Amino acid sequence: WKYTTGTMNGINQRPYLTPNNRVKFLGNFNEFEETEDFMRGYISGMFHGDGYIGIRKEKRIGFKDNQMLRLALTDIEALNRTEKYLEYFGFKNLHKMLFYKAKKLSEHNAYCFYSFRLDNFIKLKELMILSENKEIMRGWVSGFFDAEGSYSGNNIRIANTKESLINYCYQCLRRYGFEPTIENYKNHCKVI
């Protein structure tokens, strides 16, 4: 990074490494492959983090309950990526819409896609596995981070209330050489 454009300080300051910093990531970004297992893991991580999959109870007389899957995010790139991966696995008729319109400058619009199709529901249930496969784990952490993660200062954080998901995330990160820590909060939220 030392020989990239920009300056060491001021408006054009560039990122740079110092003797106490190091770079870690999940694989070689120059050779990043969207393998089938990575995509499977990404979908699983995304839906475990921010998705909904379940039975929607119908209140109207004469109508049946519906199986439903839905993913709503403010990050349109992550939503589009998930949709692309689902289409790769044969999901059909995913409906996209504005889910929440921002009312303040500090808020963001949220978009979602959803489906009531039984075949999509069954396929998603089959994809949402927590596997020991290294590529699935890489995809799962990527999807879970896109759904639940944040970056502030020098900290990457992933929060969730489900201990089993935080433990799986911890296991995935350890498999790739990270040294994560788990923080517990009074509201039952766990942060890695």
Secondary structure, 3 states (H helix, E strand, C coil): CCCCCCECCCCCECCCCCCCCCCCCCCCHHHCCCCHHHHHHHHHHHHHHHEEEEEECCCCCCCCCEEEEEEEECCHHHHHHHHHHHHHCCCCCCEEEEEECCCCCCCCCEEEEEECCHHHHHHHHHHCCCCCCHHHHHHHHHHHHHHHEEEECCEEEEEECCHHHHHHHHHHHHHCCCCCCCEECCCCCEEC
